[in-house]
């Protein structure tokens, strides 16, 4: 959300400090997330980290533990919320 204006940044900062947010605040935040394509940006970044993790783990000997760890990034990225 680097493109957010100062008012939007202030709003995000204010609600991030609250233990609970109101329904209208949640809706406004979701609108901002959609407007600035934040989820897509974060999924791309997570994909890069997952690839790095996969590449790092691939150098270890093949074991059941390593194979489970190799499956974890894909599972986390593919799940639905």
N, C-alpha and C positions, 0 to 999 in steps of 0.2 A: 504494500500500500504506500509505496514511496511517492506516488503521484497525488496522494490526498492533500487537500488544501489545509490551511492552518486551523480552520474551524472543525474540520473532520478529524484532524490529528488530536485536537483538544478533546473532542468527544470521545475518541478511542482511549485516550489517556485517562479521562475521568471514569469511564465505565470499567477500565481494567483494575482500578483500585477498589471497586465495590465488591462486597461478598456475594451479592445477588443483583441481577439487573432486571429491569421491568420489561414487559413484553414489547412495548414500543421501542425501547432501546435495543432489544435483541433484533427486532425487525430492521431498524436503521443500520445496525452493524452488518446484518446479512446483505442488505442492499449495497453497502459499501464493498463488501467482499466480492459480490457479483460484479459491481461496476468496475472495479479495478482488477478483476480476474485473479484475485489473490490465491484461490484454491489451485488454479492451474499453475501459477508460479511456484507455489509450495510443492505441488506434486512433481514438477520438473526438478526442483532442487532435491527433493527426497529421492528421486530416481537417480540423480548423480551420486548421492551418498550411498545408495543401495549398490550401484555399480562398483564404487570404490570398495565397499565392504566385500562384495562378491570377489573382486579381483584380489583383495588381500587374503581372504580365506582360501582361495584356490591354491595358494602356494603351500598350504599345510597338507600333511599326509591325509589320504582319504580314510575317514573314520565315520562312524554313525553320528558322532557329535558334530563333526564338521559339516556333514550333509544336512543335518537339521538346521545348523546356523546358516547355511547357504539358502535354505528355503525361507527363512524368516523375512528378509527384505521383500521378497515377492509377495508373501502373504500379507504383510503390512500395507504394501502399496495397492494391492488388489481388493482389499476389503471395502465393503460399503458401510457408510455411516447412516 
